[in-house]
Amino acid sequence: MATATIISITGQAWARDEAGNLRELSIGDVLQEGEVLITSSNGSVELDFADGTGLSRVEGGQEVAVTPDLVSDLIVATDASAQDDDLEALLAALDDEDGDLLDLLDATAAGGVGAGGGGGGSDFVRLARITEETDSLSFETSGGLEDAELIDFGGAPDAEIAEEVDTTAPAVSVDLEAATGDIYSADEISNGVNATVTLGAGTAVGDTLVVIDG
């Protein structure tokens, strides 16, 4: 014999027997087989059939007859409603840039968001549907190292800085005029001598020319 215990009530709910008599329901009341559960338009009722299937939810504005088949019918309806609520909450979170999707998924797994009656197996179905909705998401991956600014923190010196200064003296040639064998005698030197000095490339005005008499 199918019976159901009222676990929670939102709004108002009544039971109508086979003779048409109405009684207002409260938490803890038991619905008997053959009675009809009636919920107000803005109400809802959670039922426990004490058969291990968990809680079953009846939404507002419903008239539900208590029969042996009622348990399975309510479980299917409750799971579908919970899954739809979870998907709507998930899609809303995806559109909310300030929201944290991980917080929503944690709450859903714990039964916090859209958790219907806790019927067996509903978590698996809900997860499969959520995965299907998020497979088409694309994540922004543009940009990368090619746009990054490279910073030199030191290392090999710059080529211009590392170039050594040429300290080699420019080539200088001296041509002694009227000297015998390119050597002046003491008499020739005493009378004065002429010499032609040729400066090589790289010399400039102000350079010092040192002549050694030896």
Residue pairs with C-beta under 8 A, 6 or more apart in sequence:
1 32
1 33
2 33
2 49
2 66
2 67
2 68
2 70
2 71
3 30
3 31
3 32
3 33
3 49
3 50
3 66
4 30
4 31
4 37
4 47
4 48
4 49
4 56
4 66
4 70
5 28
5 29
5 30
5 31
5 47
5 48
5 49
5 50
6 13
6 25
6 26
6 27
6 28
6 29
6 30
6 31
6 45
6 46
6 47
7 27
7 46
7 47
7 48
7 55
8 27
8 45
8 46
9 25
9 26
9 27
9 43
9 44
9 45
9 46
10 42
10 43
10 44
10 45
10 60
11 39
11 40
11 41
11 42
11 43
11 44
11 60
12 24
12 39
12 40
12 43
13 24
13 25
13 37
13 38
13 39
13 40
13 43
13 45
14 22
14 23
14 24
14 25
14 37
14 38
15 22
15 23
15 25
15 29
15 31
15 35
15 36
15 37
15 38
16 22
16 35
16 36
16 38
17 23
17 32
17 34
17 35
18 34
18 35
22 38
25 31
25 37
25 45
31 37
31 47
31 66
32 66
33 66
33 67
33 68
34 65
34 66
35 65
35 66
36 63
36 64
36 65
36 66
37 45
37 47
37 58
37 62
37 63
37 64
37 65
37 66
38 62
38 63
39 45
39 58
39 59
39 60
39 61
39 62
40 60
40 61
41 60
41 61
42 60
43 60
44 57
44 58
44 59
44 60
45 57
45 58
46 55
46 56
46 57
46 58
46 117
47 55
47 56
47 57
47 58
47 74
48 54
48 55
48 56
49 56
49 70
49 71
51 71
53 71
53 75
53 119
53 120
54 75
54 117
54 118
54 119
54 120
55 78
55 117
55 118
55 119
56 71
56 74
56 75
56 78
56 117
56 119
57 74
57 77
57 78
57 81
57 116
57 117
58 64
58 74
59 81
64 70
64 74
74 117
75 117
75 119
78 116
78 117
78 119
78 122
79 116
79 117
79 119
79 121
79 122
79 125
81 116
82 114
82 115
82 116
82 117
82 122
82 126
83 114
83 122
83 125
83 126
83 129
84 114
85 113
85 114
85 116
86 108
86 113
86 114
86 126
86 129
86 130
87 129
87 130
87 133
88 114
89 104
89 108
89 113
89 114
90 101
90 104
90 105
90 108
90 130
90 133
90 134
91 133
92 99
93 99
93 100
93 101
93 104
94 101
94 134
94 137
104 113
105 130
107 113
108 114
108 115
108 126
108 130
109 123
111 118
116 122
156 162
170 199
170 200
170 201
170 202
170 203
170 207
171 200
171 201
172 197
172 198
172 199
172 200
172 203
172 209
173 197
173 198
173 200
174 195
174 196
174 197
174 198
174 211
175 195
175 196
175 197
175 198
176 182
176 183
176 184
176 193
176 194
176 195
177 193
177 194
177 195
177 196
178 188
178 193
178 194
179 188
179 193
184 193
197 209
199 207
